[in-house]
């Protein structure tokens, strides 16, 4: 599993948005089937916090869950299996989304706050100025160097987390969703040309999809060969 400073959280949000537009059946199934079980449990257990996040659900299950809570877990797993969703962060997104729906959030939209997200604060360490040992001009120069170095490091770290300046990130999210649907690189290329009028190489598509999956901590399906791959 990727550590927080290696995860591109913007990629995760872009992927969920691409799912809304290109695989609406994923959220539709969650709302029609899984949410019904979720809502029944919450109706009978209005003060429970066990189904607000995946971590809380997992903890409750490990401590000996009630039959009603086990039904929520089973319904979630049915949704996971129906759409071949292998990554726990997407399962967590589903639970958080249903928690949002209960509270009046818009149907058909994801509601997700990454468990791993802890945006670092810019806190450069400047040290102390002791006039008896260091002239002000020397301290000022050293402090300026520390500020510039730590600011550059901070920007690089936060940029990695949020995909700053990755102008193709949303497009790569769409390609990845199509890949997960079983589309071949050629089919993805054809659709991209049809919607944008632009050409892209098969190698570029494959590289972009794999890089996107690594950034979002997403497990890719195994590529299909021969007639199993969707060509259009």
C-alpha positions in Angstrom: 0.0 0.0 0.0 1.3 3.5 -0.8 2.1 5.8 2.0 0.3 9.1 2.3 3.1 11.2 0.7 3.0 8.9 -2.4 -0.7 8.9 -3.0 -2.1 11.4 -5.5 -5.4 12.3 -3.9 -6.4 14.3 -6.9 -6.2 11.1 -9.0 -8.6 9.4 -6.6 -11.2 12.2 -6.8 -10.8 12.3 -10.6 -11.3 8.5 -10.8 -14.5 8.7 -8.7 -15.8 11.5 -11.0 -14.9 9.4 -14.1 -16.9 6.5 -12.6 -19.9 8.8 -12.3 -19.8 9.7 -15.9 -18.6 6.5 -17.5 -19.8 3.8 -15.2 -22.9 5.2 -13.6 -24.1 1.7 -12.9 -21.6 1.5 -10.0 -23.3 4.2 -8.0 -26.7 3.2 -9.2 -26.3 -0.3 -7.8 -24.9 1.1 -4.6 -28.0 3.4 -4.2 -30.6 0.8 -5.3 -29.3 -2.2 -3.4 -26.6 -1.6 -0.8 -28.0 1.6 0.5 -31.3 0.0 1.3 -29.6 -2.4 3.7 -27.4 0.4 5.1 -30.5 2.6 5.7 -32.4 -0.3 7.4 -29.5 -0.8 9.8 -29.2 2.9 10.7 -33.0 3.1 11.2 -32.8 0.3 13.8 -29.5 1.6 15.3 -29.8 5.5 15.0 -26.9 6.2 17.3 -24.4 3.8 15.7 -21.2 5.1 14.2 -20.1 1.7 12.9 -21.0 2.4 9.3 -19.6 5.9 8.8 -16.3 4.6 7.4 -14.7 1.3 6.4 -12.3 1.5 9.3 -15.2 1.7 11.8 -17.1 -1.1 10.1 -14.0 -3.3 10.1 -13.5 -2.6 13.8 -17.1 -3.4 14.7 -17.0 -6.6 12.7 -13.8 -7.8 14.4 -15.4 -7.2 17.8 -18.3 -9.5 17.0 -21.0 -7.8 14.9 -24.7 -8.1 15.2 -26.6 -9.9 12.4 -27.9 -6.6 11.2 -24.4 -5.2 10.8 -23.2 -8.3 9.1 -25.9 -7.7 6.5 -24.4 -4.3 5.7 -21.0 -5.9 5.3 -22.5 -8.6 3.0 -24.4 -6.0 0.9 -21.2 -4.0 0.5 -19.3 -7.1 -0.6 -22.0 -7.9 -3.1 -21.5 -4.5 -4.6 -17.7 -4.9 -4.6 -18.0 -8.3 -6.4 -20.6 -7.1 -8.9 -18.3 -4.4 -10.2 -14.9 -6.0 -9.5 -13.7 -3.2 -7.1 -10.6 -4.5 -5.5 -9.3 -1.5 -3.5 -10.4 -0.8 0.0 -10.2 3.0 -0.5 -13.1 2.6 -3.0 -15.0 0.5 -0.4 -14.4 3.3 2.1 -15.7 5.9 -0.4 -18.9 3.8 -0.8 -19.6 3.8 2.9 -18.8 7.5 3.3 -21.1 8.2 0.3 -24.0 6.3 1.8 -23.4 8.1 5.1 -23.7 11.3 3.1 -26.9 10.2 1.4 -28.4 9.6 4.8 -27.6 13.2 5.7 -29.1 14.6 2.6 -26.2 14.6 0.1 -26.9 14.4 -3.6 -27.7 11.0 -5.0 -25.5 9.9 -7.8 -22.5 11.7 -6.4 -19.6 10.4 -4.4 -18.8 11.7 -0.9 -15.3 10.8 0.1 -12.6 12.1 2.4 -9.4 9.9 2.2 -8.6 8.2 5.5 -4.9 8.7 4.7 -5.1 12.4 4.0 -3.2 14.6 6.4 -2.2 17.7 4.5 1.2 18.8 5.9 1.5 22.4 7.2 4.3 24.6 6.1 6.5 24.9 9.2 10.1 25.9 8.3 12.6 25.6 11.1 14.5 28.8 11.3 16.3 28.4 14.6 17.5 31.3 16.9 19.4 34.4 16.4 22.1 35.1 19.0 23.7 38.5 18.3 26.8 37.7 20.4 27.6 34.8 18.1 26.1 35.7 14.7 25.8 38.9 12.8 22.3 39.8 11.7 23.3 39.8 8.0 24.6 36.2 8.3 21.5 35.0 10.2 19.2 36.7 7.6 21.1 35.1 4.7 21.0 31.6 6.4 17.3 32.1 7.2 16.5 33.0 3.6 18.2 29.9 2.3 16.3 27.7 4.8 13.0 29.3 3.7 13.6 28.8 0.0 14.8 25.2 0.5 11.9 24.2 2.7 9.3 26.0 0.6 10.5 24.1 -2.5 10.3 20.9 -0.6 6.9 21.7 0.8 5.5 22.5 -2.7 6.9 19.3 -4.2 5.3 17.2 -1.4 1.9 18.8 -1.7 2.0 18.9 -5.5 2.6 15.1 -5.4 -0.4 14.6 -3.2 -2.8 16.8 -5.3 -1.4 16.3 -8.9 -0.6 20.0 -9.4 -0.1 20.9 -13.1 -1.1 17.4 -14.3 -3.3 18.7 -17.0 -4.2 15.3 -18.4 -5.2 13.8 -15.0 -8.9 13.8 -15.7 -8.4 12.3 -19.1 -6.2 9.6 -17.7 -8.9 8.9 -15.1 -11.4 8.2 -18.0 -8.9 6.0 -19.8 -8.4 4.0 -16.5 -12.1 3.6 -16.0 -12.4 2.3 -19.6 -9.5 0.0 -19.0 -11.2 -1.4 -15.9 -14.3 -2.0 -18.1 -12.3 -4.3 -20.3 -11.6 -1.8 -23.1 -8.5 -2.5 -25.2 -5.9 0.3 -25.7 -7.1 0.5 -29.3 -10.7 1.0 -28.2 -9.7 3.7 -25.7 -7.7 5.4 -28.5 -10.7 5.3 -30.9 -13.0 6.8 -28.3 -10.5 9.5 -27.4 -10.2 10.5 -31.1 -14.0 10.4 -31.5 -14.6 12.8 -28.5 -11.6 15.1 -28.9 -10.4 14.8 -32.5 -6.9 14.1 -31.1 -4.7 11.1 -31.6 -2.7 9.3 -29.0 -0.4 6.2 -29.3 -1.3 2.9 -27.7 2.0 3.0 -25.7 1.0 6.3 -24.3 -2.4 5.0 -23.2 -0.9 2.0 -21.5 1.8 4.0 -19.8 -0.7 6.7 -18.6 -3.2 4.1 -17.3 -0.5 2.3 -15.3 1.0 5.5 -13.9 -2.5 6.8 -12.9 -3.2 3.5 -11.1 0.0 3.7 -9.2 -0.7 7.3 -8.2 -4.2 6.6 -7.0 -3.3 3.2 -5.4 -5.7 1.4 -7.7 -5.5 -2.2 -8.7 -5.8 -2.7 -12.4 -7.6 -5.6 -14.0 -5.4 -8.0 -15.9 -5.4 -7.2 -19.7 -7.6 -9.4 -21.8 -6.2 -11.1 -24.8 -7.8 -12.1 -28.1 -11.5 -12.0 -28.4 -12.0 -11.2 -24.7 -10.8 -7.7 -25.1 -13.5 -5.1 -26.0 -12.5 -3.4 -29.3 -15.1 -0.7 -29.4 
